[in-house]
Amino acid sequence: MTIDIPRIFSIRESGHRIHNPFTHDKLATVGQALHLIPGQQLLDLGSGSGEMLCTWARDYGISGVGVDMSIVFSNQAHARAIELNVADRLQFIQADAAGYVTHQPVDVAACLGASWIAGGVAGTIELLSRSLRPGGLILIGEPYWRQTPPNQVAIEACGATTLDDFKELPDQLTEFSGLGYDVVEMVLADQNSWDRYQGAQWLTMRKWLDANPDDEMAEEVRELLHAEPARYARYTREYVGWGVFVLQQR
């Protein structure tokens, strides 16, 4: 059986290069903040379409490995590496990132928006640490509550099951500290970057529907396109933040 993500996610985000509410400018800001130097090695679990590794390989001369379950996104990552002339320094593996550990320690180990691979923040940090050289940096991308949702309907509309699924930003930073890590940098999404992430999905879905009206997924995609703009504007945009946090073990 081939490992892959649910098809609906491939349809919704097939037009994305970054599969999180981050603009290219914010991703570049993280790279600048890390003071990367040529020859450093990175690991990216849940690497999506490979934009982080590919652009940082181009801009900073790093090498690295990306692991992602999606066939569509992994193919896009390979194509992006070729486009930016960095394919000789990057490896993209289409596989389940859960439990993946590199053979040689890396300088930076990242998981942006996929901490479910190891059961949450604590488990993902522990997994990343197994690939990290002493003194290396962990990057973790996580949602947090910008403000407390007023009721259970709002909580679920934000993609959570209970209020405890996300933390408020100070509490998220406290959790990192409690796990034995200093937070040495952070770059946060804003509502504009959320708009760019979510809004681009609507156009992708509409184009897909126009090209695939008889597909077995067409009804589900049509329902999403009908409901999601208002749901997003009413709930996610107001209540959910997202950030990339840079950690270093004490």
N, C-alpha and C positions, 0 to 999 in steps of 0.2 A: 504494500500500500504506500502511495506517495505521500510524503508529509507536505502539507501546505496550510495556509490560513483559510478561513471561510471565504468563499468567492465574493461575498458582498463587499468585503473590505478591499479586495483587489479592484472591484468595479469602482467603488467610491473614490479611491485614492490613486488610481492608475495614472492620473495626470500630475501627481505630486512628485517633487524631488525630496522634500522634507516631510516626513509623516508625523509631524508634531506641530503644535501652534507656534512655530518659530519661523521668522523670516530669514532670508539669506544674510541680512545684515547682523541679526542677532547670533546666528551660527558663527559668522566671522568674528564677532566680538568675543565669543567663548574661545575660539582659536587664538586670538591675540592675547587674551588674558592668561593663557597657559604658557606663553613664551616658548613655544615649540622650536626645536632646532633640527636640522637635517639629520637623518639616521635614527631618530627616535621611533619606537615601535608602539603602535596602538592596537587595542582590541575593542571592537564594537559589537556587543550582543544585541540582537534586534536591529540590525544595521539598515533595514529598509532598502531604499534605492541607492544607498551608499554615498549620499551627498557630503556628509561630514568627512569621511575618509578621503573621498576623491578630491574635494576642494582643499583640504589641509595637506594632502600629498602634493598637490600642485603649488600651494602657497608656501609651505614650510619644508618640503622635502622629506616628510615622514613616510614610513612604511606601515602596513598594518593588515589586519584580518577582520572581515565582517562576517557575521553569521546571522542568517534570517530564514524563517520558515517559508516565506512567500516565493514561489517560482517567478511570478511576474516581477516583484521588486528586485529579486536577485539578478534576473536578466537585465533589468534597468541599471543596476549597479555595475555590472560588467560593461555595458555599453557606455556608461558615463566615464568609467575609468579609461576606456579606449579614447573617448572623445577628448578627455583632458590630458592624454598622453602620460598616464600614470599607472597603466595596467601592469607594468613590470614590477611595481612596488606594492601592489595590493592583491589580496586574495579574498574572494567572496564565496562563502560556502552556503549552499542552500540546505539548511538543516535546522533541527530544533536546538535553540541556543541553551536550553536548560541543561545545566551540568557541564557546559563546554569550558575547558581550561586549556590554555596554550601550552605548548611543549617548552617554550622558553619565556622567561618573565618579560613583561612589557612595561613601558614607561607610563602609559595611560590606559586604563581599562574603563570602558563606558557602557552604559545601558540607559538610553534615553526613551522613556515612555513605555518600557516593557518589563517592569519589575515583577509582573506576574510570572515570569519565567522561573523565579526561585521563591515564589510564595510571598512576595512583598519586599519592602525596602531592606529590612535586615538580612533576609536571605540572599537578596541580589548583591548587596555590598559584600557579604561573605563570599559569594561565588566569584565576584570580580577580584577580590583580594587574592584568590588562589592563582591568578595569572599575573599578579602585579609584583614588580621588583620592590625591594625595600625603599621607602621614600617616594614611591610613585604616586600618581594621582588617580583618583576615582571620579568619574563623571556620572551623575545619576540625574535623570530627568523625571520629575514627578508633578502631579497635580496637587493643588492645595485649595482650601476655601478662601476666596477673596472676602466673602462675607457669609454669614450663616444662613443657609436656606430656610425659608419659613415653615416648611412642612415636608411630609414624606413624598408628596407628588413632585415637589421641586428637587428633592434629593435624587429621586430616580430619574428625573428628566436630565439631570447633570451627569448621568452615567454611573452613579453610586447606588449601592443597596441600602446602606445606613449612613448616618452622619459620621460615624467613625471610620469610614473607608478613606476619607481624606482628612488631613489636619489643617489647621490654620498655619500660616507661614511661620510664626515664631515657634509653634509646637513642632513643626517639621524640622526646623533647624536644631531644636533641642533634642529631637530624636537622633539626629546624626551625631551630636555630641555625646549622647548617652551610649552610643555604639562604639565610642572610642576614637572618633574622628573630629578633626578640626575642619570647619567650613572655611576654606581659604578663598573662595570666589563664588559668585552666583550671578546668573543673567536670567532675568524674568521675562516671560511673554507679557504682552499688553493686549488690549482689546483689538488693536489693529492687526497684530500678528494672529490672534484668534480668528479675526474676520478673513484673513488671507488663507488660513488653513481650512476653515469651514466653508467659506463662500466658494472656493475653488472646487470643492466636492460637488456642489450643486450643478455647476456648469458641466463637470465631467459626467455626472449622472444623466443630465439632459442629453448630452451628445451620445451617450451610450444608448439611451432609450430610443433616440431617433434612428440609430444604426441597428438596433436589435429589438424591434417591437414585438417579435414573436418568441423571444427567448423565455425560458422557464422562470428566469429571475425578474422579468420585466414588471410584473405586478408589485413585487416587493420594492423594487427600485422606485417605481412610480409613487408608492405610498410614502417612502422616505423623502423623496423630493417634494411632495406635497406638504409634509408635516415639519420637516427639519428647519427651514428658515425661521419660522415663528418660535419653535421650541428653543432653538439656539439663542435667538435674541432675547427671549423671556427668561431663560434659565442659565445656560452655560456661560454666556457672555457676561452676565452680571455676577455670578456666584463662584466661578471656577477660575483660579489662576494656574499657571504652569511655569516651571523654571528648571534650569540646569544648574546643579549644585556641584561644586568642585570640592572634593574631600581629600584629606591627607591624614593618615593614621598617626595618632599621638605616640 
